[in-house]
Amino acid sequence: MICRLAYNDAAASPSSRPPRRMLLLYARRLGPPRRRTHFEPQRHHRHMQDGTLTIQDGKIIDPATGRNEVANLYVVDGKISSVPPPEGAPVISAEGLVVAPGLIDMHVHFREPGQTHKETIATGSQAAAAGGFTSVVCMPNTSPPTDDPRGVAWILDRARQTACINVFTTGAITRNLGGDEMAPIGSMAQAGIVAITDDGHCVQNHELMRRAVEYARMFDLAVLDHCQDYYLVGNGVVHEGHWSTILGLPGWPRAGEELMVMRNILLAELCGTRIHCQHLSSAGSVRLLRNARGRGVAITGELCPHHIALTDKTISSFDANYKMNPPLRAQEDIDALIEGVAEGTITILASDHAPHATFEKEVEFDQAPFGILGLETELAIFLSILLHREKAISLDQLIAMYTVNPAHLLRLRKGTLRPGADADITLIDPNLEWVYEKEKSLSRSRNTPFDGKQFKGRAVRTIVAGKTVWELGTEG
């Protein structure tokens, strides 16, 4: 009953995007844009096959509707129902568990096409399901980049074939992520993107960025920005401070992020378009965001787990699994980020799941690629730190940051347990203590600094359209 990896390995590992003629045929076959896509695993029980079941005696938390109660949740034909299913439908006991809307991670890198030695849509979606995520949003820095409707069509088609969860995709702001020519945003919107971003890169040309923001407004698309001023950052690879000086590594100053956060605030205010600052890492960024949101500017920010779980002191080992962009910073930045979450300045949680092959990370620190895995550990890290250790937010608030908030920003018809909604559901045990073992990961890569770490809280079952796609204890 659990979604397994089932694909032809040779077919799943193209060295590049398929020929243009094939992509054009894909695009024509797809017809009107479809924004929700997931693989339909085979079922043997009739009710399980049509996504009909009862989740019994769980604590239902749905921030979108304000619901917080111990009750039964009904699913009929893959949709949340206000009435019980027919007699004989399966029953899942959720006593002692939280029943939440399916979690959304709006910042992942699945590396397909072109980099499938790191990850594929199939393996990435399995890792997401194991982390409790029913929906993810892929970044466009594939090889080649997702910067035209053919690429968008290919990714969505591939997701329909191989993913066990809902896979959405973004489109690039600029062609080839080059920062100097705007990509065809309108046609990509029609093909099914949910936002635009050059994530992994940052548009340095402010005039071009303004035009892209204005264009995105025409299609009601959010603009997601990796905030990095290339001129200030230079060849920086770690936080500019005590440890960069001691270790002799090039520094990445906070101002390199904060300048672009300020740029985005000004553009959001000027253009009236939703702009989202990705993976915030500095205290100054939180301060800027707080001030702008207090004035009603349509600017949002996200927090990734490693930026509150680790400080730049960890780089003293020269382990490239602690190398990420933006870099790990000082304790004062962690304190400000947690405060930003507690006060509502930062409203979205995400992983920035960035898989890399082992041989790519096992090089000199300054030569290694940025990024780490995140999908299977992020919920546990946020529960352990924000809920249990710091008591910064309630469980209801944490779930909102993974459901209704990203769904609202990206205009996704997800993130709620309202009757009639898709039955995407995550069952969570917020008090379960466990140890993460990277060799048991469902990702294709192993680049994580959290191997052997103990956490408190995790997802125990992931349900998409009424069908269980992952359950704790059935990974083997």
C-alpha positions as CSV (number, residue, x, y, z in Angstrom):
1,M,0.0,0.0,0.0
2,I,3.0,2.3,0.1
3,C,4.4,4.2,-2.9
4,R,7.6,2.5,-4.1
5,L,10.2,3.8,-6.4
6,A,9.4,2.3,-9.8
7,Y,11.1,3.6,-12.9
8,N,13.7,2.6,-15.5
9,D,17.0,3.8,-14.1
10,A,18.4,4.5,-17.5
11,A,15.4,6.4,-18.6
12,A,15.4,8.3,-15.4
13,S,18.9,9.6,-15.8
14,P,19.1,11.6,-19.0
15,S,22.2,13.7,-19.4
16,S,20.1,16.6,-20.6
17,R,16.6,17.6,-21.5
18,P,15.1,15.5,-24.3
19,P,15.2,16.8,-27.9
20,R,13.2,20.0,-28.6
21,R,10.9,18.1,-31.0
22,M,10.0,15.6,-28.2
23,L,9.4,18.4,-25.8
24,L,7.1,20.2,-28.2
25,L,5.1,17.0,-28.6
26,Y,4.9,16.8,-24.8
27,A,3.7,20.4,-24.6
28,R,1.0,19.8,-27.3
29,R,-0.2,16.6,-25.6
30,L,-0.5,18.3,-22.2
31,G,-3.2,20.7,-23.4
32,P,-4.4,23.3,-20.9
33,P,-2.1,24.0,-17.9
34,R,-2.5,21.6,-15.0
35,R,-1.0,22.7,-11.7
36,R,-1.6,19.6,-9.5
37,T,0.2,16.5,-10.4
38,H,1.0,13.2,-8.6
39,F,1.7,9.6,-9.3
40,E,-1.2,7.2,-8.7
41,P,0.2,4.1,-7.0
42,Q,-1.7,0.9,-7.5
43,R,-4.1,-0.3,-4.8
44,H,-5.9,-3.6,-4.3
45,H,-8.6,-2.7,-1.9
46,R,-11.5,-0.9,-3.7
47,H,-11.9,1.9,-1.2
48,M,-8.2,2.5,-0.9
49,Q,-8.0,2.5,-4.7
50,D,-10.6,5.3,-4.9
51,G,-9.1,7.2,-1.9
52,T,-11.9,6.6,0.7
53,L,-11.2,6.1,4.4
54,T,-11.7,7.4,7.9
55,I,-8.9,8.8,10.1
56,Q,-10.1,8.1,13.6
57,D,-9.5,9.9,16.9
58,G,-6.7,12.2,15.8
59,K,-6.1,15.8,16.8
60,I,-7.2,17.7,13.7
61,I,-5.3,21.0,13.2
62,D,-6.3,23.0,10.2
63,P,-5.0,26.6,10.5
64,A,-6.9,27.6,7.3
65,T,-10.2,27.0,9.0
66,G,-9.1,27.5,12.6
67,R,-10.1,23.9,13.4
68,N,-8.3,22.3,16.4
69,E,-10.1,19.4,17.9
70,V,-9.9,15.6,18.5
71,A,-12.3,14.1,16.0
72,N,-12.6,11.8,13.0
73,L,-11.6,13.0,9.5
74,Y,-13.5,11.5,6.5
75,V,-12.2,11.0,3.0
76,V,-14.3,10.0,0.1
77,D,-13.0,9.6,-3.5
78,G,-9.8,11.4,-2.7
79,K,-11.5,14.5,-1.1
80,I,-12.1,15.6,2.4
81,S,-15.8,14.9,3.3
82,S,-18.1,16.2,6.0
83,V,-20.0,12.8,6.0
84,P,-18.6,9.4,6.8
85,P,-17.6,7.1,3.9
86,P,-19.6,3.9,3.1
87,E,-19.5,1.0,5.5
88,G,-16.4,-1.1,5.1
89,A,-14.1,1.7,4.2
90,P,-10.6,1.4,5.8
91,V,-10.0,3.1,9.2
92,I,-6.7,4.6,10.2
93,S,-6.3,5.0,14.0
94,A,-4.6,8.4,14.7
95,E,-5.0,8.4,18.5
96,G,-2.2,10.5,20.0
97,L,-1.3,11.9,16.6
98,V,-1.8,15.3,14.9
99,V,-3.8,15.2,11.7
100,A,-2.7,18.1,9.6
101,P,-3.2,19.3,6.0
102,G,-0.6,17.8,3.7
103,L,2.6,19.8,4.3
104,I,4.0,22.0,1.5
105,D,7.7,22.6,0.9
106,M,8.0,25.4,-1.5
107,H,11.8,25.3,-2.0
108,V,13.3,22.1,-3.3
109,H,15.9,21.1,-6.0
110,F,15.1,17.7,-7.6
111,R,17.9,18.1,-10.2
112,E,15.9,16.5,-13.1
113,P,16.6,17.0,-16.0
114,G,20.4,16.9,-16.3
115,Q,21.7,16.1,-12.9
116,T,20.1,12.8,-12.0
117,H,23.2,11.4,-10.4
118,K,22.2,13.8,-7.5
119,E,18.4,13.3,-7.4
120,T,15.4,12.6,-9.6
121,I,11.8,13.6,-9.4
122,A,11.0,10.1,-8.3
123,T,13.6,9.8,-5.5
124,G,13.1,13.4,-4.4
125,S,9.3,12.9,-4.1
126,Q,10.0,9.7,-2.0
127,A,12.2,11.7,0.3
128,A,9.5,14.4,0.5
129,A,6.9,11.8,1.4
130,A,9.1,10.4,4.1
131,G,9.4,13.9,5.6
132,G,5.6,14.3,5.6
133,F,5.3,16.5,2.5
134,T,2.4,16.0,0.1
135,S,3.4,18.9,-2.2
136,V,6.7,20.4,-3.2
137,V,7.8,23.3,-5.5
138,C,10.9,22.7,-7.6
139,M,13.4,25.4,-8.4
140,P,14.4,26.0,-12.1
141,N,18.2,25.5,-11.8
142,T,18.1,22.2,-13.6
143,S,20.4,21.5,-16.6
144,P,19.4,23.1,-18.8
145,P,17.3,25.6,-16.7
146,T,13.5,25.6,-16.7
147,D,13.3,28.8,-18.6
148,D,10.7,28.1,-21.3
149,P,7.3,26.3,-21.6
150,R,8.8,23.2,-23.1
151,G,10.9,22.7,-20.0
152,V,7.9,23.3,-17.7
153,A,5.8,20.8,-19.7
154,W,8.6,18.2,-19.5
155,I,9.0,18.5,-15.7
156,L,5.2,18.3,-15.1
157,D,4.9,15.3,-17.4
158,R,7.8,13.6,-15.7
159,A,6.2,14.2,-12.3
160,R,2.9,12.7,-13.5
161,Q,4.9,9.6,-14.5
162,T,7.2,9.1,-11.5
163,A,6.3,11.2,-8.5
164,C,4.3,9.9,-5.5
165,I,3.3,13.4,-4.3
166,N,2.2,16.6,-5.9
167,V,5.1,18.3,-7.8
168,F,4.8,21.9,-8.8
169,T,7.5,23.9,-10.6
170,T,8.7,27.4,-10.9
171,G,10.1,29.1,-14.0
172,A,13.3,31.1,-14.3
173,I,13.1,34.9,-14.2
174,T,15.9,35.2,-16.9
175,R,17.0,33.0,-19.8
176,N,19.5,30.4,-18.7
177,L,19.5,32.0,-15.3
178,G,21.9,34.5,-16.8
179,G,20.4,37.6,-15.3
180,D,20.4,39.7,-18.5
181,E,17.4,38.7,-20.6
182,M,13.9,38.0,-19.2
183,A,12.5,34.5,-19.8
184,P,9.0,34.1,-21.4
185,I,7.1,34.4,-18.1
186,G,3.6,34.5,-19.7
187,S,4.0,31.3,-21.7
188,M,5.5,29.5,-18.7
189,A,2.6,30.7,-16.6
190,Q,0.2,29.1,-19.2
191,A,2.3,25.9,-19.1
192,G,1.8,25.7,-15.3
193,I,4.4,27.4,-13.2
194,V,3.4,28.6,-9.8
195,A,6.1,31.3,-9.4
196,I,9.2,32.7,-11.0
197,T,12.7,32.7,-9.5
198,D,16.4,32.5,-10.5
199,D,17.1,30.6,-7.3
200,G,20.8,29.6,-7.0
201,H,21.4,32.9,-8.8
202,C,20.2,36.4,-8.1
203,V,19.3,39.0,-10.7
204,Q,21.7,41.9,-10.3
205,N,20.1,44.2,-12.8
206,H,17.5,46.2,-10.9
207,E,15.7,47.5,-14.0
208,L,15.3,44.0,-15.4
209,M,14.1,42.7,-12.0
210,R,11.5,45.5,-11.9
211,R,10.2,44.6,-15.3
212,A,10.0,40.9,-14.3
213,V,8.1,41.8,-11.1
214,E,5.7,43.9,-13.1
215,Y,5.2,41.1,-15.6
216,A,4.6,38.6,-12.9
217,R,1.8,40.7,-11.5
218,M,0.0,40.4,-14.8
219,F,-0.2,36.6,-14.3
220,D,-0.7,36.7,-10.5
221,L,2.6,35.0,-9.9
222,A,4.8,35.4,-6.9
223,V,8.5,36.3,-7.4
224,L,10.9,34.3,-5.3
225,D,14.4,35.7,-4.8
226,H,17.7,34.3,-3.7
227,C,19.1,37.4,-2.1
228,Q,22.7,37.8,-2.9
229,D,24.7,40.9,-4.1
230,Y,27.5,39.4,-6.2
231,Y,29.7,42.5,-5.8
232,L,29.6,42.4,-2.0
233,V,29.8,38.6,-1.7
234,G,32.5,38.1,-4.3
235,N,34.0,34.6,-3.9
236,G,32.8,34.3,-0.3
237,V,32.0,30.7,0.9
238,V,31.3,31.1,4.6
239,H,29.9,33.8,7.0
240,E,32.3,36.8,7.2
241,G,33.3,36.9,10.8
242,H,35.5,35.2,13.4
243,W,35.6,31.8,11.8
244,S,36.3,32.9,8.3
245,T,39.2,34.9,9.6
246,I,40.6,32.0,11.7
247,L,40.2,29.5,8.9
248,G,41.4,31.7,6.1
249,L,38.2,31.2,4.0
250,P,36.6,34.0,1.9
251,G,33.8,35.7,3.8
252,W,30.2,36.1,2.8
253,P,29.0,39.3,4.6
254,R,25.5,39.7,6.0
255,A,25.1,42.9,3.9
256,G,25.4,40.8,0.7
257,E,21.9,39.4,1.6
258,E,20.5,42.5,3.2
259,L,21.0,44.7,0.2
260,M,18.9,42.5,-2.0
261,V,16.2,42.1,0.7
262,M,16.0,45.9,0.7
263,R,15.9,46.0,-3.1
264,N,13.0,43.5,-3.1
265,I,11.1,45.5,-0.4
266,L,11.4,48.6,-2.6
267,L,10.2,46.7,-5.7
268,A,7.3,45.1,-3.9
269,E,6.2,48.5,-2.6
270,L,6.6,50.1,-6.0
271,C,5.0,47.4,-8.1
272,G,2.4,46.0,-5.7
273,T,3.6,42.4,-6.5
274,R,4.2,39.6,-4.0
275,I,7.9,39.1,-3.6
276,H,9.3,36.4,-1.4
277,C,12.8,36.4,0.1
278,Q,14.2,32.9,0.2
279,H,16.3,31.2,2.9
280,L,16.9,34.3,5.1
281,S,20.0,34.0,7.2
282,S,20.8,37.4,8.8
283,A,19.5,39.5,11.7
284,G,19.5,42.5,9.4
285,S,17.2,40.8,6.9
286,V,14.7,40.1,9.7
287,R,14.8,43.7,10.8
288,L,14.2,45.0,7.2
289,L,11.4,42.6,6.7
290,R,9.7,43.5,10.0
291,N,9.7,47.2,9.1
292,A,8.4,46.6,5.6
293,R,5.6,44.3,6.6
294,G,4.6,46.7,9.4
295,R,4.0,49.2,6.6
296,G,1.9,46.7,4.7
297,V,4.4,45.9,1.9
298,A,3.7,42.6,0.1
299,I,7.0,41.0,1.1
300,T,7.5,37.6,2.8
301,G,10.4,35.6,3.9
302,E,11.2,31.9,4.6
303,L,13.4,30.1,7.1
304,C,15.4,27.0,6.5
305,P,16.2,24.6,9.3
306,H,20.0,24.6,9.1
307,H,20.0,28.4,9.6
308,I,18.7,28.0,13.2
309,A,20.2,24.5,13.9
310,L,23.9,25.3,13.2
311,T,26.3,28.2,13.6
312,D,29.4,29.1,11.5
313,K,31.5,27.4,14.2
314,T,30.7,24.1,12.6
315,I,32.8,24.9,9.5
316,S,36.0,24.5,11.7
317,S,36.0,20.9,10.6
318,F,36.2,21.9,7.0
319,D,33.4,19.4,6.3
320,A,31.6,20.6,3.1
321,N,28.3,19.3,4.4
322,Y,28.3,22.5,6.4
323,K,28.7,24.6,3.3
324,M,25.5,26.2,2.1
325,N,24.3,29.4,0.4
326,P,23.6,31.7,2.2
327,P,26.1,30.4,4.8
328,L,25.6,29.4,8.4
329,R,25.9,32.5,10.5
330,A,26.5,33.5,14.1
331,Q,24.3,32.9,17.2
332,E,23.0,36.4,17.1
333,D,21.5,35.7,13.7
334,I,19.9,32.5,14.9
335,D,18.3,34.4,17.8
336,A,17.0,37.0,15.4
337,L,15.6,34.4,13.0
338,I,13.8,32.6,15.8
339,E,12.4,35.9,17.0
340,G,11.3,36.7,13.5
341,V,9.3,33.5,13.4
342,A,7.8,34.0,16.9
343,E,6.5,37.5,16.0
344,G,5.2,36.6,12.6
345,T,7.8,38.4,10.5
346,I,8.9,35.2,8.9
347,T,5.8,33.3,7.8
348,I,7.1,30.2,5.8
349,L,9.3,27.3,6.5
350,A,11.1,25.4,3.8
351,S,14.1,23.1,3.3
352,D,16.1,24.3,0.3
353,H,16.7,20.6,-0.3
354,A,19.9,20.6,-2.4
355,P,21.2,17.1,-3.0
356,H,24.8,16.6,-4.2
357,A,26.7,13.4,-5.0
358,T,29.3,12.3,-2.4
359,F,32.3,12.8,-4.8
360,E,31.2,16.4,-5.3
361,K,31.3,17.2,-1.6
362,E,34.5,15.3,-0.9
363,V,36.8,18.1,-2.2
364,E,38.4,21.2,-0.8
365,F,35.9,23.3,1.1
366,D,36.0,26.3,-1.1
367,Q,35.6,24.1,-4.2
368,A,32.6,22.1,-3.0
369,P,29.1,22.9,-4.1
370,F,26.7,24.7,-1.8
371,G,23.8,22.9,-0.2
372,I,22.5,20.0,1.9
373,L,19.6,17.6,2.0
374,G,16.6,18.7,4.0
375,L,13.3,17.1,3.2
376,E,13.5,14.2,5.7
377,T,14.8,16.2,8.6
378,E,13.3,19.7,8.3
379,L,10.0,19.1,10.1
380,A,11.9,17.3,13.0
381,I,14.4,20.2,13.3
382,F,11.7,22.8,13.4
383,L,9.6,20.8,15.9
384,S,12.7,20.2,18.1
385,I,13.9,23.8,18.1
386,L,10.9,26.1,17.6
387,L,8.3,24.0,19.4
388,H,10.1,22.0,22.1
389,R,13.3,23.8,22.9
390,E,12.6,27.5,22.3
391,K,8.8,27.3,22.6
392,A,8.7,30.2,20.1
393,I,5.5,29.2,18.4
394,S,2.6,26.8,18.8
395,L,2.1,23.7,16.8
396,D,-0.8,25.4,15.1
397,Q,1.5,28.2,14.0
398,L,4.2,25.8,12.8
399,I,1.6,23.8,10.7
400,A,0.3,27.1,9.2
401,M,3.9,27.9,8.0
402,Y,3.9,24.7,6.1
403,T,0.3,24.7,4.8
404,V,-2.0,27.7,4.4
405,N,0.9,30.3,4.2
406,P,2.7,28.8,1.2
407,A,-0.6,27.8,-0.4
408,H,-1.8,31.4,-0.2
409,L,1.5,32.9,-1.5
410,L,1.6,30.6,-4.5
411,R,-2.2,30.4,-5.1
412,L,-2.2,26.7,-4.6
413,R,-5.5,24.9,-3.9
414,K,-3.8,23.0,-1.1
415,G,-3.0,23.4,2.6
416,T,-6.5,22.8,4.2
417,L,-8.8,20.1,5.4
418,R,-11.9,21.9,4.4
419,P,-14.6,19.6,3.0
420,G,-14.2,19.3,-0.7
421,A,-10.4,19.9,-0.6
422,D,-8.0,17.3,-1.9
423,A,-7.3,14.7,0.8
424,D,-3.6,15.5,1.2
425,I,-2.9,14.7,4.8
426,T,0.1,14.4,7.1
427,L,-0.1,12.5,10.4
428,I,2.5,13.8,12.9
429,D,3.7,12.5,16.2
430,P,5.2,15.8,17.7
431,N,6.7,13.9,20.7
432,L,8.4,11.0,19.0
433,E,12.1,10.8,19.7
434,W,14.2,9.3,16.9
435,V,17.7,9.4,15.3
436,Y,18.2,10.3,11.7
437,E,20.4,7.9,9.7
438,K,21.5,9.2,6.3
439,E,22.0,5.7,4.9
440,K,18.3,5.1,5.3
441,S,17.4,8.2,3.3
442,L,15.2,7.8,0.3
443,S,17.1,10.6,-1.5
444,R,19.7,9.6,-4.1
445,S,22.3,11.7,-2.2
446,R,23.7,11.7,1.3
447,N,25.0,15.2,1.8
448,T,23.7,16.1,5.3
449,P,25.3,17.3,8.5
450,F,22.5,15.8,10.6
451,D,23.5,12.1,10.4
452,G,23.2,10.5,13.8
453,K,21.4,13.5,15.3
454,Q,18.5,12.9,17.7
455,F,15.2,14.8,17.2
456,K,11.8,15.1,18.8
457,G,8.8,14.9,16.5
458,R,8.3,13.7,13.0
459,A,5.7,12.7,10.4
460,V,4.5,9.1,10.7
461,R,2.2,8.8,7.7
462,T,1.8,10.8,4.4
463,I,-1.5,10.6,2.4
464,V,-2.0,12.0,-1.0
465,A,-5.5,12.2,-2.5
466,G,-6.7,9.7,0.1
467,K,-3.9,7.2,-0.6
468,T,-1.0,6.4,1.8
469,V,2.2,7.0,-0.1
470,W,4.6,6.6,2.9
471,E,4.3,5.2,6.5
472,L,6.9,5.0,9.2
473,G,8.2,1.5,9.5
474,T,7.5,0.5,6.0
475,E,10.5,2.0,4.2
476,G,12.3,-1.2,3.5
